[in-house]
């Protein structure tokens, strides 16, 4: 059996409509923005040293390009915290020297990094919040997902804190 809907008082309905109209008018602000000179991607970093803080990582057991395991380490840019710096590492045996060198430079213990059963995720997670200076070379050329040419950041490595 269908329930009868209560009839609204006409005066109440008119008042309710007026309030709703006023709310909509207040919410419907508009702002014009000129996007004509804005790129879809940020400008690549210029060659130089950038201080950062290790804030995260992503372990990929099989990269899309090579099918081999990779590790991305994320740093916030200490001079511009909303901009993230990424360091990508291959976890193939012949490339492990680079991540070992860089993690020791960030603060991992040599003993831990020399372990035959080193837990890479535990090591990186233990370094969250650590500061490092990241070195970048001149931007490198590449193409985006649509095949358009673009310049990319050229991460070289973590600067040796003893080299200063």
Backbone as a printed PyTorch tensor [residue, N CA C, xyz], in Angstrom:
tensor([[[  0.8420,  -1.1710,   0.0000],
         [  0.0000,   0.0000,   0.0000],
         [  0.8880,   1.2350,   0.0000]],

        [[  0.6680,   2.1040,  -0.9260],
         [  1.4820,   3.3090,  -1.0700],
         [  1.1230,   4.3080,   0.0130]],

        [[  2.1660,   4.9330,   0.5380],
         [  1.9480,   5.9450,   1.5760],
         [  1.6560,   7.2860,   0.9200]],

        [[  0.7390,   7.9740,   1.4970],
         [  0.4080,   9.3020,   0.9840],
         [  1.4910,  10.2610,   1.4510]],

        [[  1.9850,  11.1060,   0.5610],
         [  3.0060,  12.0750,   0.9510],
         [  2.3170,  13.2720,   1.5930]],

        [[  2.9030,  13.7420,   2.6860],
         [  2.2770,  14.9020,   3.3390],
         [  2.3580,  16.1140,   2.4330]],

        [[  1.3250,  16.9020,   2.4480],
         [  1.3060,  18.1140,   1.6300],
         [  2.0780,  19.1910,   2.3600]],

        [[  2.9090,  19.8760,   1.6350],
         [  3.6740,  20.9750,   2.2260],
         [  2.8350,  22.2240,   2.2400]],

        [[  3.0580,  22.9810,   3.2760],
         [  2.4130,  24.2830,   3.3760],
         [  2.9700,  25.1530,   2.2520]],

        [[  2.1150,  25.7910,   1.4820],
         [  2.5640,  26.6110,   0.3530],
         [  3.4830,  27.7320,   0.8030]],

        [[  3.2280,  28.3430,   1.9280],
         [  4.0720,  29.4370,   2.4190],
         [  5.4540,  28.9000,   2.7750]],

        [[  5.4860,  27.6970,   3.3920],
         [  6.7690,  27.0910,   3.7420],
         [  7.5490,  26.7630,   2.4710]],

        [[  6.9300,  26.2110,   1.4710],
         [  7.5870,  25.8620,   0.2090],
         [  8.1820,  27.0900,  -0.4560]],

        [[  7.4470,  28.1810,  -0.4610],
         [  7.9520,  29.4140,  -1.0690],
         [  9.1620,  29.9390,  -0.3020]],

        [[  9.1100,  29.8680,   1.0370],
         [ 10.2360,  30.3280,   1.8550],
         [ 11.4490,  29.4140,   1.6420]],

        [[ 11.2030,  28.1100,   1.5890],
         [ 12.2830,  27.1420,   1.3700],
         [ 12.9510,  27.3780,   0.0090]],

        [[ 12.1660,  27.6290,  -1.0180],
         [ 12.7050,  27.8980,  -2.3490],
         [ 13.5410,  29.1710,  -2.3520]],

        [[ 13.1030,  30.1930,  -1.6370],
         [ 13.8510,  31.4560,  -1.5740],
         [ 15.2020,  31.2470,  -0.9010]],

        [[ 15.2230,  30.4760,   0.1870],
         [ 16.4870,  30.1900,   0.8860],
         [ 17.4130,  29.3880,  -0.0210]],

        [[ 16.8870,  28.3600,  -0.6750],
         [ 17.7060,  27.5490,  -1.5830],
         [ 18.2740,  28.3790,  -2.7240]],

        [[ 17.4590,  29.2990,  -3.2580],
         [ 17.9110,  30.1650,  -4.3360],
         [ 19.0500,  31.0630,  -3.8430]],

        [[ 18.9220,  31.6210,  -2.6220],
         [ 19.9520,  32.4860,  -2.0450],
         [ 21.2590,  31.7150,  -1.8400]],

        [[ 21.1510,  30.4780,  -1.3600],
         [ 22.3550,  29.6420,  -1.1650],
         [ 23.0400,  29.3920,  -2.5000]],

        [[ 22.2850,  29.0260,  -3.5120],
         [ 22.8610,  28.7550,  -4.8280],
         [ 23.5460,  29.9930,  -5.3980]],

        [[ 22.9450,  31.1590,  -5.1950],
         [ 23.5490,  32.3980,  -5.6920],
         [ 24.8830,  32.6640,  -4.9980]],

        [[ 24.9590,  32.4040,  -3.7110],
         [ 26.2070,  32.6150,  -2.9770],
         [ 27.2780,  31.6150,  -3.4060]],

        [[ 26.8710,  30.3940,  -3.7190],
         [ 27.8290,  29.3480,  -4.1140],
         [ 28.2850,  29.4890,  -5.5630]],

        [[ 27.5670,  30.2080,  -6.3670],
         [ 27.8860,  30.2560,  -7.7850],
         [ 28.8260,  31.4150,  -8.1200]],

        [[ 29.9390,  31.4870,  -7.3990],
         [ 30.9410,  32.4930,  -7.7310],
         [ 31.7360,  31.9890,  -8.9200]],

        [[ 32.3020,  32.8860,  -9.6450],
         [ 33.0550,  32.5230, -10.8310],
         [ 34.3990,  33.2340, -10.8070]],

        [[ 35.3820,  32.5900, -11.4070],
         [ 36.7130,  33.1820, -11.4810],
         [ 37.3120,  32.8280, -12.8350]],

        [[ 37.8530,  33.8050, -13.5000],
         [ 38.4820,  33.5900, -14.8040],
         [ 39.9720,  33.3230, -14.5930]],

        [[ 40.5100,  32.3090, -15.2770],
         [ 41.9200,  31.9350, -15.1690],
         [ 42.4950,  31.8360, -16.5700]],

        [[ 43.6850,  32.4070, -16.7680],
         [ 44.3630,  32.3380, -18.0630],
         [ 45.3190,  31.1480, -18.0710]],

        [[ 44.9200,  30.0650, -18.7340],
         [ 45.7430,  28.8650, -18.8430],
         [ 46.5700,  28.8460, -20.1300]],

        [[ 46.4910,  29.8720, -20.9370],
         [ 47.1050,  29.8290, -22.2680],
         [ 48.6200,  29.6300, -22.2480]],

        [[ 49.3120,  30.1030, -21.2200],
         [ 50.7730,  29.9690, -21.1750],
         [ 51.2210,  28.8870, -20.1830]],

        [[ 50.2800,  28.0460, -19.7350],
         [ 50.6090,  27.0320, -18.7380],
         [ 50.8620,  25.6970, -19.4170]],

        [[ 51.9970,  25.0820, -19.0700],
         [ 52.3650,  23.7740, -19.6050],
         [ 51.6070,  22.6820, -18.8610]],

        [[ 51.4380,  21.5380, -19.4930],
         [ 50.8020,  20.3970, -18.8410],
         [ 51.7510,  19.6880, -17.8780]],

        [[ 53.0240,  19.9700, -17.9970],
         [ 54.0170,  19.3510, -17.1200],
         [ 54.9150,  20.4400, -16.5390]],

        [[ 55.4580,  20.2210, -15.3360],
         [ 56.3390,  21.2410, -14.7660],
         [ 57.6460,  21.3200, -15.5340]],

        [[ 58.2960,  22.4620, -15.4290],
         [ 59.6040,  22.6130, -16.0540],
         [ 60.5770,  21.6470, -15.3840]],

        [[ 61.4760,  21.0350, -16.1440],
         [ 62.4520,  20.1330, -15.5150],
         [ 63.4420,  20.9290, -14.6690]],

        [[ 64.0140,  20.2620, -13.7110],
         [ 65.0130,  20.9000, -12.8520],
         [ 66.2630,  21.2080, -13.6490]],

        [[ 66.8730,  22.3270, -13.3440],
         [ 68.1600,  22.6710, -13.9450],
         [ 69.2440,  21.8660, -13.2290]],

        [[ 70.3890,  21.7320, -13.8620],
         [ 71.4980,  21.0160, -13.2470],
         [ 71.8700,  21.6980, -11.9400]],

        [[ 72.1080,  20.9020, -10.9020],
         [ 72.5000,  21.4510,  -9.6190],
         [ 72.1420,  20.5460,  -8.4640]],

        [[ 72.3510,  21.0370,  -7.2660],
         [ 72.0870,  20.3010,  -6.0370],
         [ 70.7900,  20.7840,  -5.4130]],

        [[ 69.9450,  19.8520,  -4.9690],
         [ 68.6510,  20.1670,  -4.3870],
         [ 68.4860,  19.4250,  -3.0610]],

        [[ 68.3330,  20.1650,  -1.9480],
         [ 68.1170,  19.4940,  -0.6660],
         [ 66.7130,  18.9050,  -0.5990]],

        [[ 66.6290,  17.6840,  -0.0690],
         [ 65.3340,  17.0280,   0.0340],
         [ 65.2350,  16.1470,   1.2590]],

        [[ 64.0220,  15.6890,   1.5240],
         [ 63.7360,  14.8010,   2.6420],
         [ 63.0790,  13.5430,   2.0940]],

        [[ 63.6070,  12.3760,   2.4560],
         [ 63.0440,  11.1130,   1.9930],
         [ 61.6680,  10.9360,   2.6280]],

        [[ 60.6440,  10.7920,   1.7920],
         [ 59.2670,  10.7300,   2.2970],
         [ 58.5010,   9.4810,   1.8830]],

        [[ 59.0230,   8.6890,   0.9720],
         [ 58.2710,   7.5120,   0.5420],
         [ 59.0310,   6.6870,  -0.4670]],

        [[ 58.4250,   5.5970,  -0.8480],
         [ 59.0280,   4.7400,  -1.8710],
         [ 57.9510,   3.8660,  -2.5030]],

        [[ 58.2880,   3.2670,  -3.6340],
         [ 57.3950,   2.3370,  -4.3070],
         [ 58.2390,   1.2130,  -4.8930]],

        [[ 58.0020,   0.0150,  -4.4230],
         [ 58.6870,  -1.1680,  -4.9530],
         [ 57.8270,  -1.7380,  -6.0620]],

        [[ 58.4230,  -1.9320,  -7.2240],
         [ 57.7210,  -2.4870,  -8.3760],
         [ 58.4250,  -3.7890,  -8.7340]],

        [[ 57.7540,  -4.9050,  -8.5440],
         [ 58.3880,  -6.2060,  -8.7630],
         [ 58.6370,  -6.5170, -10.2330]],

        [[ 57.9240,  -5.8440, -11.1370],
         [ 58.1400,  -6.0540, -12.5710],
         [ 57.7680,  -4.7670, -13.3020]],

        [[ 58.7740,  -3.9820, -13.6860],
         [ 58.4870,  -2.7190, -14.3700],
         [ 57.8510,  -2.9730, -15.7280]],

        [[ 57.0580,  -2.0170, -16.1780],
         [ 56.3690,  -2.1490, -17.4660],
         [ 57.3490,  -2.1810, -18.6310]],

        [[ 58.4670,  -1.4650, -18.5070],
         [ 59.4020,  -1.3790, -19.6360],
         [ 60.3420,  -2.5760, -19.7240]],

        [[ 60.8820,  -3.0380, -18.5990],
         [ 61.8730,  -4.1220, -18.6600],
         [ 61.3840,  -5.4300, -18.0590]],

        [[ 60.3310,  -5.3780, -17.2600],
         [ 59.8700,  -6.5800, -16.5790],
         [ 60.7100,  -6.9190, -15.3520]],

        [[ 61.7020,  -6.0950, -15.0800],
         [ 62.6090,  -6.3120, -13.9530],
         [ 62.1610,  -5.4820, -12.7490]],

        [[ 62.5880,  -5.8760, -11.5430],
         [ 62.1950,  -5.1050, -10.3610],
         [ 62.8750,  -3.7400, -10.3170]],

        [[ 62.1270,  -2.7560,  -9.8280],
         [ 62.6490,  -1.3920,  -9.6710],
         [ 62.1760,  -0.8350,  -8.3240]],

        [[ 62.8390,   0.2160,  -7.8890],
         [ 62.4570,   0.9030,  -6.6690],
         [ 62.4990,   2.3970,  -6.9500]],

        [[ 61.3980,   3.0690,  -6.6270],
         [ 61.3550,   4.5240,  -6.7300],
         [ 61.3930,   5.0710,  -5.3160]],

        [[ 62.2910,   6.0160,  -5.0620],
         [ 62.3670,   6.6780,  -3.7710],
         [ 61.9200,   8.1190,  -3.9670]],

        [[ 61.0320,   8.5640,  -3.1000],
         [ 60.4250,   9.8930,  -3.2030],
         [ 61.0130,  10.8250,  -2.1530]],

        [[ 61.3890,  12.0220,  -2.5970],
         [ 61.9110,  13.0570,  -1.7220],
         [ 61.0570,  14.3020,  -1.8860]],

        [[ 60.7640,  14.9790,  -0.7860],
         [ 60.1360,  16.2960,  -0.9260],
         [ 61.2720,  17.2880,  -1.1280]],

        [[ 61.0340,  18.2650,  -1.9630],
         [ 62.0020,  19.3230,  -2.2320],
         [ 61.9430,  20.2820,  -1.0500]],

        [[ 63.0250,  20.3890,  -0.2640],
         [ 62.9990,  21.2210,   0.9430],
         [ 62.7650,  22.6920,   0.6300]],

        [[ 63.1080,  23.1400,  -0.5670],
         [ 62.8910,  24.5350,  -0.9350],
         [ 61.4890,  24.7630,  -1.4870]],

        [[ 60.8270,  23.7100,  -1.9460],
         [ 59.4790,  23.7860,  -2.4980],
         [ 58.7740,  22.4710,  -2.1530]],

        [[ 58.3000,  22.3020,  -0.8990],
         [ 57.7830,  21.0160,  -0.4260],
         [ 56.6490,  20.4090,  -1.2430]],

        [[ 55.9240,  21.2010,  -2.0080],
         [ 54.8440,  20.6260,  -2.8080],
         [ 55.3740,  19.9340,  -4.0660]],

        [[ 56.6490,  20.1060,  -4.3570],
         [ 57.2470,  19.4590,  -5.5280],
         [ 58.0440,  18.2410,  -5.0670]],

        [[ 57.7350,  17.1090,  -5.6340],
         [ 58.3680,  15.8570,  -5.2480],
         [ 59.4830,  15.5240,  -6.2390]],

        [[ 60.5880,  15.0280,  -5.6900],
         [ 61.7080,  14.5600,  -6.5180],
         [ 61.7120,  13.0350,  -6.4440]],

        [[ 61.8740,  12.3960,  -7.5850],
         [ 61.8500,  10.9450,  -7.6580],
         [ 63.2210,  10.4270,  -8.0800]],

        [[ 63.6430,   9.3640,  -7.4230],
         [ 64.8640,   8.6780,  -7.8220],
         [ 64.4680,   7.2380,  -8.1500]],

        [[ 64.7060,   6.8200,  -9.3710],
         [ 64.3430,   5.4690,  -9.8000],
         [ 65.5940,   4.6060,  -9.8860]],

        [[ 65.4870,   3.4040,  -9.3500],
         [ 66.6190,   2.4840,  -9.3210],
         [ 66.1970,   1.1290,  -9.8710]],

        [[ 67.0730,   0.5420, -10.6590],
         [ 66.9050,  -0.8410, -11.0800],
         [ 67.3960,  -1.7230,  -9.9420]],

        [[ 66.7170,  -2.8290,  -9.7120],
         [ 67.1510,  -3.7750,  -8.6930],
         [ 67.7840,  -5.0100,  -9.3190]],

        [[ 68.2380,  -4.8730, -10.5610],
         [ 68.9880,  -5.9530, -11.1950],
         [ 70.3860,  -5.9840, -10.5800]],

        [[ 70.9840,  -7.1570, -10.4590],
         [ 72.2710,  -7.2850,  -9.7710],
         [ 73.3480,  -6.3100, -10.2500]],

        [[ 73.4520,  -6.0830, -11.5460],
         [ 74.5060,  -5.2130, -12.0720],
         [ 74.2860,  -3.7390, -11.7650]],

        [[ 73.0800,  -3.3660, -11.2730],
         [ 72.7770,  -1.9640, -10.9910],
         [ 72.6290,  -1.6700,  -9.5030]],

        [[ 72.7760,  -2.6710,  -8.6530],
         [ 72.5730,  -2.4840,  -7.2130],
         [ 73.5880,  -1.5460,  -6.5800]],

        [[ 74.7490,  -1.3660,  -7.2120],
         [ 75.7770,  -0.4820,  -6.6540],
         [ 75.2420,   0.9360,  -6.4420]],

        [[ 74.4020,   1.3930,  -7.3710],
         [ 73.9300,   2.7840,  -7.3080],
         [ 72.9790,   2.9940,  -6.1300]],

        [[ 72.0280,   2.0910,  -5.9300],
         [ 71.1040,   2.2710,  -4.8090],
         [ 71.8350,   2.0510,  -3.4850]],

        [[ 72.7830,   1.1190,  -3.4540],
         [ 73.5680,   0.8970,  -2.2350],
         [ 74.3320,   2.1700,  -1.8760]],

        [[ 75.0170,   2.7530,  -2.8470],
         [ 75.7660,   3.9940,  -2.6270],
         [ 74.8560,   5.1040,  -2.1190]],

        [[ 73.7030,   5.2870,  -2.7890],
         [ 72.8170,   6.3940,  -2.4350],
         [ 72.1620,   6.1970,  -1.0720]],

        [[ 71.7490,   4.9720,  -0.7380],
         [ 71.1230,   4.7460,   0.5630],
         [ 72.1210,   4.9270,   1.7050]],

        [[ 73.3640,   4.5430,   1.4920],
         [ 74.3990,   4.7970,   2.5060],
         [ 74.6100,   6.2970,   2.6540]],

        [[ 74.5880,   7.0310,   1.5500],
         [ 74.7440,   8.4930,   1.6100],
         [ 73.5840,   9.1620,   2.3320]],

        [[ 72.3870,   8.5740,   2.2470],
         [ 71.2340,   9.1360,   2.9540],
         [ 71.3270,   8.8200,   4.4430]],

        [[ 71.8580,   7.6400,   4.7900],
         [ 71.9760,   7.3180,   6.2120],
         [ 71.8730,   5.8470,   6.5640]],

        [[ 71.6960,   4.9670,   5.5920],
         [ 71.6440,   3.5340,   5.8820],
         [ 73.0190,   3.0710,   6.3570]],

        [[ 73.0250,   2.0660,   7.2360],
         [ 74.3110,   1.5650,   7.7360],
         [ 74.9710,   0.6760,   6.6800]],

        [[ 76.2840,   0.7610,   6.6230],
         [ 77.0480,  -0.0700,   5.6860],
         [ 76.8150,  -1.5420,   6.0180]],

        [[ 76.7870,  -1.8660,   7.3070],
         [ 76.5670,  -3.2510,   7.7420],
         [ 75.2350,  -3.7790,   7.2100]],

        [[ 74.1840,  -2.9750,   7.3580],
         [ 72.8630,  -3.3730,   6.8820],
         [ 72.8580,  -3.5430,   5.3640]],

        [[ 73.5120,  -2.6420,   4.6670],
         [ 73.5480,  -2.7120,   3.2020],
         [ 74.4120,  -3.8570,   2.6960]],

        [[ 75.3390,  -4.3640,   3.5180],
         [ 76.1980,  -5.4820,   3.1190],
         [ 75.5990,  -6.8390,   3.4490]],

        [[ 74.4270,  -6.8540,   4.0580],
         [ 73.7810,  -8.1100,   4.4170],
         [ 73.3330,  -8.8540,   3.1570]],

        [[ 73.5880, -10.1830,   3.1000],
         [ 73.1340, -10.9420,   1.9240],
         [ 71.6080, -11.0480,   1.8360]],

        [[ 70.9110, -10.7830,   2.9300],
         [ 69.4480, -10.8270,   2.9470],
         [ 68.8680,  -9.4640,   3.3290]],

        [[ 69.4240,  -8.3840,   2.7890],
         [ 68.9790,  -7.0240,   3.1170],
         [ 67.5260,  -6.8300,   2.6950]],

        [[ 66.6960,  -6.3570,   3.6180],
         [ 65.2920,  -6.0710,   3.3480],
         [ 65.2040,  -4.6260,   2.8530]],

        [[ 65.1660,  -4.4530,   1.5440],
         [ 65.2420,  -3.1250,   0.9460],
         [ 64.1020,  -2.2260,   1.4160]],

        [[ 62.9000,  -2.7770,   1.5500],
         [ 61.7810,  -1.9370,   1.9970],
         [ 61.9670,  -1.4830,   3.4340]],

        [[ 62.4240,  -2.3610,   4.3080],
         [ 62.6540,  -1.9780,   5.7070],
         [ 63.7610,  -0.9320,   5.7960]],

        [[ 64.7940,  -1.0770,   4.9800],
         [ 65.9000,  -0.1070,   4.9860],
         [ 65.3800,   1.2720,   4.5750]],

        [[ 64.6470,   1.3150,   3.4700],
         [ 64.1390,   2.6060,   2.9740],
         [ 63.1380,   3.1980,   3.9620]],

        [[ 62.2260,   2.4100,   4.4900],
         [ 61.2520,   2.9260,   5.4620],
         [ 61.9570,   3.4810,   6.6920]],

        [[ 63.0590,   2.8650,   7.0960],
         [ 63.8330,   3.3570,   8.2300],
         [ 64.4900,   4.6990,   7.9720]],

        [[ 64.5640,   5.1020,   6.7000],
         [ 65.1870,   6.3730,   6.3330],
         [ 64.1720,   7.4940,   6.1050]],

        [[ 62.8740,   7.2030,   6.2580],
         [ 61.8690,   8.2480,   6.0890],
         [ 62.2020,   9.4040,   7.0330]],

        [[ 62.1740,  10.6120,   6.4900],
         [ 62.4780,  11.8020,   7.2760],
         [ 63.9350,  12.2180,   7.2130]],

        [[ 64.7950,  11.3680,   6.6670],
         [ 66.2120,  11.7170,   6.5510],
         [ 66.4060,  12.7390,   5.4390]],

        [[ 67.3710,  13.6330,   5.6360],
         [ 67.6980,  14.6840,   4.6570],
         [ 68.8240,  14.2040,   3.7520]],

        [[ 68.8020,  14.6870,   2.5280],
         [ 69.8610,  14.3740,   1.5620],
         [ 69.9390,  15.5070,   0.5500]],

        [[ 71.0460,  15.5790,  -0.1580],
         [ 71.1860,  16.5270,  -1.2620],
         [ 71.1980,  15.7020,  -2.5440]],

        [[ 70.2360,  15.9970,  -3.4160],
         [ 70.1020,  15.2620,  -4.6720],
         [ 70.7600,  16.0500,  -5.7840]],

        [[ 71.5210,  15.3470,  -6.5980],
         [ 72.2250,  15.9920,  -7.7090],
         [ 71.4890,  15.7090,  -9.0150]],

        [[ 71.2880,  16.7830,  -9.7680],
         [ 70.6330,  16.6840, -11.0660],
         [ 71.5660,  17.2220, -12.1390]],

        [[ 71.5430,  16.5610, -13.3110],
         [ 72.2720,  17.0430, -14.4680],
         [ 71.3370,  17.8530, -15.3500]],

        [[ 71.8480,  18.2640, -16.5090],
         [ 71.0030,  18.9920, -17.4590],
         [ 69.7930,  18.1270, -17.8200]],

        [[ 68.6250,  18.7530, -18.0300],
         [ 67.4290,  17.9730, -18.3750],
         [ 67.6920,  17.0760, -19.5880]],

        [[ 67.0570,  15.8990, -19.5630],
         [ 67.2280,  14.9580, -20.6760],
         [ 65.9890,  14.9750, -21.5600]],

        [[ 66.2050,  14.7080, -22.8230],
         [ 65.1040,  14.7050, -23.7800],
         [ 64.3760,  13.3700, -23.7300]],

        [[ 63.0950,  13.4170, -24.0100],
         [ 62.2810,  12.2110, -24.0600],
         [ 60.9510,  12.5300, -24.7000]],

        [[ 60.0240,  11.5950, -24.5980],
         [ 58.6790,  11.8070, -25.1230],
         [ 57.6660,  11.4570, -24.0430]],

        [[ 56.5240,  12.1600, -24.0700],
         [ 55.4680,  11.8630, -23.1080],
         [ 54.6420,  10.6730, -23.5940]],

        [[ 53.5880,  10.3360, -22.8740],
         [ 52.7680,   9.1580, -23.2020],
         [ 52.0690,   9.2770, -24.5530]],

        [[ 51.8790,  10.5070, -25.0310],
         [ 51.2450,  10.7170, -26.3410],
         [ 52.2710,  10.7850, -27.4700]],

        [[ 53.5500,  10.6370, -27.1270],
         [ 54.6000,  10.6810, -28.1370],
         [ 55.1390,  12.0670, -28.4280]],

        [[ 54.7390,  13.0650, -27.6470],
         [ 55.2210,  14.4280, -27.8420],
         [ 56.5800,  14.6070, -27.1720]],

        [[ 57.4860,  15.3460, -27.8040],
         [ 58.7960,  15.5680, -27.1740],
         [ 58.6640,  16.4350, -25.9270]],

        [[ 59.4640,  16.1080, -24.9080],
         [ 59.4960,  16.9280, -23.7000],
         [ 60.8020,  16.6930, -22.9670]],

        [[ 61.1140,  17.5890, -22.0370],
         [ 62.3230,  17.4660, -21.2350],
         [ 61.9660,  16.8830, -19.8670]],

        [[ 62.8450,  16.0450, -19.3580],
         [ 62.6430,  15.3910, -18.0700],
         [ 63.7830,  15.7290, -17.1210]],

        [[ 63.4800,  15.6220, -15.7970],
         [ 64.5290,  15.7520, -14.7920],
         [ 65.5910,  14.6860, -15.0550]],

        [[ 66.8350,  15.0190, -14.7320],
         [ 67.9400,  14.0900, -14.9420],
         [ 68.6250,  13.8390, -13.5980]],

        [[ 68.0360,  12.9450, -12.7900],
         [ 68.5780,  12.6150, -11.4720],
         [ 69.8850,  11.8480, -11.6480]],

        [[ 70.9450,  12.3540, -11.0080],
         [ 72.2470,  11.6990, -11.0890],
         [ 72.5490,  10.8410,  -9.8630]],

        [[ 72.1150,  11.2960,  -8.7010],
         [ 72.3680,  10.5230,  -7.4890],
         [ 72.3180,  11.4110,  -6.2630]],

        [[ 72.5240,  10.7540,  -5.1060],
         [ 72.5790,  11.4770,  -3.8450],
         [ 74.0110,  11.9590,  -3.6480]],

        [[ 74.1570,  13.2100,  -3.3080],
         [ 75.4810,  13.8020,  -3.1280],
         [ 76.1350,  13.1990,  -1.8860]],

        [[ 77.4230,  12.8920,  -2.0080],
         [ 78.1840,  12.3560,  -0.8920],
         [ 78.3650,  13.4580,   0.1370]],

        [[ 77.8340,  13.2820,   1.3700],
         [ 77.9490,  14.3490,   2.3690],
         [ 79.4050,  14.6150,   2.7840]],

        [[ 80.3000,  13.6690,   2.5350],
         [ 81.7200,  13.8570,   2.8780],
         [ 82.4710,  14.6410,   1.8100]],

        [[ 81.8490,  14.8380,   0.6500],
         [ 82.5230,  15.5040,  -0.4720],
         [ 82.4790,  17.0210,  -0.3630]],

        [[ 81.8480,  17.5600,   0.6560],
         [ 81.7120,  19.0200,   0.7390],
         [ 82.8920,  19.6530,   1.3740]]])
